[in-house]
Amino acid sequence: MGRGRRKARRDDSRRNRITAQGLPPHLGEGGGWGFADRIMKKFTFIRLFLCCAVSFHFAAAQVIRPSNAEISLLTAAAGEDLYAVFGHSAIRIKDAAAGIDVVFNYGLFDFNQPNFYVNFARGRMNYRLGTEPFEHFFNTYAYENRGIREQVFELDSAQKTFIVEFLIENNKPENRYYRYHFFLDNCATRIRDLMLKTYDGLVLPEAKEHPTYRKLVYDCTRSHPWGRFGIDIALGLPTDEKTDMYRQMFLPNYMFYAFAHATYNGRPIVKQTRDIFLPDKPAIQPPGFFTPMVMCCLILALALLFSYVHKGARIFDFVLFFAVGLVGLLVVALWFFTDHTNTHGNLNIIWALPTHVVMAFFLLR
């Protein structure tokens, strides 16, 4: 749920509409799905953004007056890319009298981190808290055509002071980084835990259902069948644990629902809900034709074909066994050689044996 930037495949009318509102569009990432190109452009933009965000923090933190502040939860809708389908959450603090309107965002990461890609693969990603002007936050998601909803909290002066001081302390260089965990410690759970500390005795609503983590992720990735396929391959038994409302709040939309129905001393904690930006059309597009199901059907068809037409059958068997063996090696690597706790106990090892990589070469004899 860490925030990235969408590619510049945008509708001209929406670009003009946003610009007309006095909100100039952000830089795009170029067309196409070129991974290296997208990453390098994100790299440059995020470096500039983080520098601006840190500078803005020091200017804002010195003048925020908690007693005058309005504190709210911002929930951004899902985006089209896989990294964005889970939505995003952030805290907004607005002090109109002082001219302060700042967003505290736990969903930032920095490509400049030492060994970034190695740490990402090993499950050692460090995310961080940062700040930005609300206009910057709004402009980003409006450009991505992702809706933004706001829930204004009912807080007394002491609670406002606690939140402001907590966030400022948390945003100090020695405190702002944390070890990211998709289910247990992310941009939403950090806010959830802060509000539970603020409202000592907060009563969350009962969950309507108790789906597993896997089912919750499935619901978010319905437009990304290949993402679902990767999730099924990589994640193990911990992903199949059932969840209650507290656990479901790792997803921004579930946290929005939970706070909308939560009570403190018998009264709702949200005093006002606003739609800040309504997209002109859904940001999520339907998946293409070639899905994992189509791929598996093609493999089955080829297997049936080569059972009657023996020419080329050995090559087919080699490719199939070798590919399955590579999947097995990936399962073992994620299970035993990374810090990803949700890849443990992966039952795909039953069919995706790593030894198939070796067996494949015997099939060529």
Phi and psi in degrees as a GROMACS rama.xvg file:
@    title "Ramachandran Plot"
@    xaxis  label "Phi"
@    yaxis  label "Psi"
@TYPE xy
-65.5207  147.617  GLY-2
-87.8709  132.609  ARG-3
-116.892  -164.337  GLY-4
-125.915  134.612  ARG-5
-73.4959  154.644  ARG-6
-71.1364  157.676  LYS-7
-84.8118  59.0533  ALA-8
-109.006  72.5535  ARG-9
-119.64  149.265  ARG-10
-74.3668  126.907  ASP-11
-60.6582  -36.4185  ASP-12
-64.6666  -39.2063  SER-13
-70.3354  -36.8393  ARG-14
-59.011  -45.1274  ARG-15
-65.9976  -37.8609  ASN-16
-64.1647  -43.5445  ARG-17
-66.3238  -42.7445  ILE-18
-62.6996  -37.6235  THR-19
-64.7455  -23.6228  ALA-20
-80.5315  2.01925  GLN-21
83.2908  21.608  GLY-22
-122.936  89.5638  LEU-23
-63.1103  137.222  PRO-24
-62.6732  149.514  PRO-25
-78.603  168.099  HIS-26
-63.5036  138.925  LEU-27
-85.6604  -171.426  GLY-28
-120.915  14.7791  GLU-29
85.0959  154.793  GLY-30
-77.4937  169.382  GLY-31
81.9642  -178.354  GLY-32
-113.088  23.2533  TRP-33
-62.0398  109.074  GLY-34
-63.1817  -47.6205  PHE-35
-62.1413  -41.6677  ALA-36
-62.5614  -43.5417  ASP-37
-64.9752  -42.7179  ARG-38
-64.2764  -44.152  ILE-39
-65.1289  -37.1053  MET-40
-71.0829  -36.735  LYS-41
-64.2304  -39.6032  LYS-42
-56.1268  -50.2881  PHE-43
-64.4706  -45.0009  THR-44
-65.5343  -43.6251  PHE-45
-65.1146  -37.6075  ILE-46
-60.4404  -45.7299  ARG-47
-64.5664  -41.1968  LEU-48
-63.0005  -44.9604  PHE-49
-64.5117  -37.7004  LEU-50
-62.4149  -44.5091  CYS-51
-65.752  -40.1358  CYS-52
-64.402  -43.0282  ALA-53
-64.1234  -42.0494  VAL-54
-63.2814  -41.3292  SER-55
-64.3721  -36.8469  PHE-56
-57.8581  -47.4264  HIS-57
-66.4274  -31.037  PHE-58
-71.9098  -38.922  ALA-59
-77.98  -39.8825  ALA-60
-62.6246  -26.6061  ALA-61
-78.4564  -17.786  GLN-62
-120.348  -4.3623  VAL-63
-66.0604  126.39  ILE-64
-108.243  104.498  ARG-65
-53.7981  -37.791  PRO-66
-63.508  -27.5127  SER-67
-94.7123  -5.66094  ASN-68
-82.0985  148.366  ALA-69
-106.984  124.224  GLU-70
-114.161  131.206  ILE-71
-144.558  162.481  SER-72
-100.082  129.075  LEU-73
-102.64  129.629  LEU-74
-122.458  116.494  THR-75
-94.5575  139.364  ALA-76
-71.1444  168.688  ALA-77
-65.3119  150.781  ALA-78
-108.806  -176.306  GLY-79
-79.9507  -40.5729  GLU-80
-71.4257  156.465  ASP-81
-59.7935  -39.1161  LEU-82
-66.7704  -16.9538  TYR-83
-106.159  -2.19908  ALA-84
-72.6185  -11.8412  VAL-85
-91.8657  -4.07459  PHE-86
80.5742  -169.832  GLY-87
-156.096  151.765  HIS-88
-130.226  147.427  SER-89
-155.431  163.234  ALA-90
-103.745  131.295  ILE-91
-109.173  131.839  ARG-92
-121.847  120.08  ILE-93
-122.036  123.469  LYS-94
-121.085  90.9022  ASP-95
-60.5586  -37.4965  ALA-96
-63.4236  -35.944  ALA-97
-92.2777  -4.12434  ALA-98
74.0641  27.8928  GLY-99
-106.593  130.977  ILE-100
-145.986  93.314  ASP-101
-123.023  145.857  VAL-102
-113.01  128.602  VAL-103
-99.3304  122.934  PHE-104
-125.689  116.475  ASN-105
-88.5588  6.00753  TYR-106
-102.993  29.7719  GLY-107
-101.714  147.766  LEU-108
-143.74  162.184  PHE-109
-126.711  120.296  ASP-110
-66.126  -13.7999  PHE-111
-78.5508  -5.99601  ASN-112
-58.2797  141.14  GLN-113
-58.547  135.14  PRO-114
56.034  42.8316  ASN-115
-55.1133  -52.5113  PHE-116
-70.1369  -36.128  TYR-117
-64.6203  -45.6916  VAL-118
-64.7855  -36.9332  ASN-119
-61.0885  -46.7206  PHE-120
-65.2737  -33.104  ALA-121
-89.5986  2.41486  ARG-122
78.6789  30.0106  GLY-123
-119.835  43.574  ARG-124
-77.0543  129.767  MET-125
-101.051  114.227  ASN-126
-94.4359  172.937  TYR-127
-149.788  158.591  ARG-128
-88.2792  140.834  LEU-129
-148.923  171.938  GLY-130
-125.423  157.261  THR-131
-158.023  156.223  GLU-132
-63.0241  145.4  PRO-133
-57.6888  -37.8275  PHE-134
-58.1765  -38.1487  GLU-135
-64.5044  -45.217  HIS-136
-61.3359  -48.8301  PHE-137
-59.5266  -46.7168  PHE-138
-60.037  -39.8565  ASN-139
-60.0157  -52.2324  THR-140
-77.0947  -29.199  TYR-141
-64.8982  -40.8639  ALA-142
-65.5367  -35.0852  TYR-143
-80.3695  -0.568094  GLU-144
59.8291  41.7899  ASN-145
-113.872  126.97  ARG-146
-62.2898  152.376  GLY-147
-129.395  125.693  ILE-148
-116.197  147.934  ARG-149
-127.331  134.492  GLU-150
-117.829  115.769  GLN-151
-87.6413  126.356  VAL-152
-84.0138  145.204  PHE-153
-87.0379  108.029  GLU-154
-134.355  143.246  LEU-155
-87.6708  177.048  ASP-156
-61.1316  -40.8927  SER-157
-64.9183  -39.8225  ALA-158
-68.3891  -39.2628  GLN-159
-62.6191  -43.4987  LYS-160
-61.3635  -41.7117  THR-161
-60.9319  -45.8264  PHE-162
-64.7908  -46.6888  ILE-163
-62.7603  -46.9043  VAL-164
-65.2777  -37.7462  GLU-165
-62.5162  -46.5545  PHE-166
-68.0158  -40.3599  LEU-167
-64.2884  -42.7309  ILE-168
-65.2481  -40.4451  GLU-169
-67.6633  -22.8204  ASN-170
-92.7688  4.65856  ASN-171
-67.5233  149.096  LYS-172
-52.952  -34.885  PRO-173
-79.7347  -9.96637  GLU-174
-117.379  -15.5722  ASN-175
-74.7489  -20.7773  ARG-176
-89.0223  145.378  TYR-177
-146.895  155.155  TYR-178
-79.2792  113.727  ARG-179
-72.1714  136.431  TYR-180
-136.461  124.012  HIS-181
-57.6628  -41.0619  PHE-182
-92.0548  -31.463  PHE-183
-109.461  -21.8716  LEU-184
-151.848  91.9098  ASP-185
-142.143  -166.755  ASN-186
-63.3979  -27.8737  CYS-187
-85.3137  -45.1376  ALA-188
-65.2061  -31.0988  THR-189
-63.7982  -40.6359  ARG-190
-71.5234  -41.8819  ILE-191
-53.8068  -48.2241  ARG-192
-68.1915  -34.6967  ASP-193
-63.2964  -43.7984  LEU-194
-70.1852  -31.6579  MET-195
-66.8842  -32.1437  LEU-196
-73.6011  -36.1779  LYS-197
-68.1276  -47.2834  THR-198
-99.3035  84.5666  TYR-199
-68.8226  111.169  ASP-200
102.704  16.283  GLY-201
-60.4107  134.808  LEU-202
-105.906  114.546  VAL-203
-85.3333  152.083  LEU-204
-69.8047  157.408  PRO-205
-70.5695  141.59  GLU-206
-68.7918  138.69  ALA-207
-65.3431  -38.4453  LYS-208
-137.362  171.668  GLU-209
-126.771  66.2929  HIS-210
-70.9959  162.51  PRO-211
-77.7972  165.243  THR-212
-58.007  -39.289  TYR-213
-61.5378  -43.2609  ARG-214
-64.2585  -39.9332  LYS-215
-62.191  -41.5883  LEU-216
-68.3121  -39.5191  VAL-217
-55.4245  -45.3688  TYR-218
-60.6916  -31.4721  ASP-219
-81.9092  -23.4901  CYS-220
-109.234  24.0929  THR-221
-61.359  -25.6677  ARG-222
-89.7346  3.24448  SER-223
-129.263  74.1685  HIS-224
-59.3456  -32.2713  PRO-225
-72.277  -31.3022  TRP-226
-64.7422  -42.8476  GLY-227
-59.9009  -42.8103  ARG-228
-60.4688  -44.6121  PHE-229
-63.648  -37.8028  GLY-230
-62.8192  -43.8475  ILE-231
-64.6675  -34.7947  ASP-232
-72.394  -42.5659  ILE-233
-88.7724  -33.3393  ALA-234
-93.9257  145.57  LEU-235
-107.376  -155.778  GLY-236
-60.8098  -34.7533  LEU-237
-56.647  -26.6824  PRO-238
-70.971  -16.3058  THR-239
-96.4743  11.0676  ASP-240
-72.0846  141.971  GLU-241
-76.6199  154.506  LYS-242
-119.86  150.991  THR-243
-104.67  -174.606  ASP-244
-61.0047  -41.3106  MET-245
-58.1334  -46.4102  TYR-246
-71.0343  -34.022  ARG-247
-65.8357  -16.1707  GLN-248
-75.9544  6.73543  MET-249
-71.2162  -16.3029  PHE-250
-98.3988  130.355  LEU-251
-54.3563  -40.3129  PRO-252
-66.4472  -35.0131  ASN-253
-71.6221  -34.4683  TYR-254
-67.4977  -39.0454  MET-255
-57.5264  -47.2929  PHE-256
-63.353  -43.9034  TYR-257
-62.0232  -45.395  ALA-258
-69.3412  -31.0295  PHE-259
-64.0945  -25.6527  ALA-260
-115.653  4.24807  HIS-261
-78.3748  152.25  ALA-262
-131.408  152.458  THR-263
-135.447  120.769  TYR-264
55.0367  37.2575  ASN-265
80.5363  2.91067  GLY-266
-121.143  148.308  ARG-267
-61.0582  145.337  PRO-268
-87.8724  -15.6769  ILE-269
-102.229  120.673  VAL-270
-96.2652  -17.5763  LYS-271
-156.317  138.603  GLN-272
-122.068  131.302  THR-273
-130.317  142.975  ARG-274
-92.6927  106.604  ASP-275
-80.4227  -38.1582  ILE-276
-141.868  125.932  PHE-277
-109.657  119.492  LEU-278
-67.8461  151.07  PRO-279
-77.8536  -18.4193  ASP-280
-157.801  157.948  LYS-281
-59.9077  138.846  PRO-282
-74.153  -23.4401  ALA-283
-89.6769  129.336  ILE-284
-103.064  153.479  GLN-285
-65.703  152.579  PRO-286
-69.5824  162.019  PRO-287
-77.2572  -176.451  GLY-288
-72.7187  -42.2543  PHE-289
-81.304  98.9999  PHE-290
-113.559  169.859  THR-291
-56.1895  -35.3777  PRO-292
-63.2878  -42.5358  MET-293
-63.3868  -42.8172  VAL-294
-60.2714  -45.2919  MET-295
-64.6477  -37.0629  CYS-296
-64.7766  -38.9144  CYS-297
-65.2011  -41.6174  LEU-298
-62.8272  -42.6674  ILE-299
-62.3555  -41.7432  LEU-300
-63.0791  -41.6777  ALA-301
-65.8058  -39.1977  LEU-302
-62.0087  -42.5002  ALA-303
-65.4694  -40.069  LEU-304
-62.1032  -47.1296  LEU-305
-75.0741  -10.9576  PHE-306
-74.2737  -19.0185  SER-307
-108.157  -34.8451  TYR-308
-105.271  103.222  VAL-309
-78.4301  -17.6271  HIS-310
-67.5065  122.662  LYS-311
88.3319  -2.09205  GLY-312
-64.4288  -38.4238  ALA-313
-64.2934  -39.5981  ARG-314
-63.9145  -42.9499  ILE-315
-60.9047  -46.6396  PHE-316
-61.5417  -40.137  ASP-317
-61.3607  -48.6229  PHE-318
-62.6024  -43.0352  VAL-319
-64.1671  -50.1311  LEU-320
-65.3447  -39.7016  PHE-321
-65.2872  -42.3055  PHE-322
-64.5858  -42.9536  ALA-323
-64.2911  -37.6181  VAL-324
-64.0549  -37.3229  GLY-325
-64.7156  -38.5267  LEU-326
-61.0842  -42.1872  VAL-327
-61.679  -40.7358  GLY-328
-62.9197  -39.0215  LEU-329
-63.4387  -43.6131  LEU-330
-60.2556  -45.1301  VAL-331
-65.1409  -42.935  VAL-332
-62.1083  -45.3165  ALA-333
-67.3512  -33.2245  LEU-334
-74.2455  -47.6193  TRP-335
-106.359  -17.6155  PHE-336
-122.416  16.6477  PHE-337
-133.752  172.339  THR-338
-93.7093  9.06088  ASP-339
-71.4019  106.588  HIS-340
-72.9967  -26.0446  THR-341
-83.0612  1.85123  ASN-342
-99.2347  1.93667  THR-343
-75.7991  156.865  HIS-344
60.373  40.8459  GLY-345
-84.171  109.351  ASN-346
-73.3887  -6.00628  LEU-347
-62.613  -16.89  ASN-348
-64.1131  -18.4993  ILE-349
-65.1932  -39.8232  ILE-350
-104.426  -28.3615  TRP-351
-96.2396  73.7738  ALA-352
-77.8214  130.341  LEU-353
-60.0902  -26.8006  PRO-354
-66.5475  -14.5688  THR-355
-61.9036  -24.7078  HIS-356
-61.5512  -41.7953  VAL-357
-74.7515  -44.24  VAL-358
-57.7228  -31.9426  MET-359
-58.0907  -36.796  ALA-360
-71.6891  -29.8781  PHE-361
-68.4862  -26.8871  PHE-362
-70.9724  -16.8069  LEU-363
-80.1339  -12.5096  LEU-364
